[in-house]
Amino acid sequence: LRNVEDLRLAGLDITDASLRLISRQMPLLSKLDLSYCNHINDQSVNLLTAAGTTTRDSLTDINLSVCNRVTDHSLNYFKRCGSICQIDLRFCKQVTKMACEHFIAEMSVSVPFKLKEDKLLQKIS
């Protein structure tokens, strides 16, 4: 697992315990697809972006589309990720376009982002 860079777990019953293992055992993980995972929430995003986790620095692309327990608050956690280039929050009912725009405004000082689509944040290269 140490060499995994792209992990697609869409639709699975992934828990925070699973995410702790992923963040410890996959230091090269850059792309993570957790779309349609019903148990993923703000605390899950907090775990992936916490100090001391490899995912905080390695993640470049995360897909959380249709994770209905993810809210606007998760965007604050993504500010910790130094390498993040794309955050897919499409169809997350509790994430607002206004929060996405606020994230873009705050990040513009260091890393410019844009809304590629509604709730699809992408780094401007």
Stockholm file with secondary structure:
# STOCKHOLM 1.0

chainA/1-125         LRNVEDLRLAGLDITDASLRLISRQMPLLSKLDLSYCNHINDQSVNLLTAAGTTTRDSLTDINLSVCNRVTDHSLNYFKRCGSICQIDLRFCKQVTKMACEHFIAEMSVSVPFKLKEDKLLQKIS
#=GR chainA/1-125 SS CTTCCEEECTTSCCCHHHHHHHHHHCTTCCEEECTTCTTCBHHHHHHHHSTTCHHHHHCCEEECTTCTBCBTTHHHHHTTCSSCCEEECTTCTBCCHHHHHHHHHHHTTTSCEEEEETTEEEECC
#=GC SS_cons         CTTCCEEECTTSCCCHHHHHHHHHHCTTCCEEECTTCTTCBHHHHHHHHSTTCHHHHHCCEEECTTCTBCBTTHHHHHTTCSSCCEEECTTCTBCCHHHHHHHHHHHTTTSCEEEEETTEEEECC
//
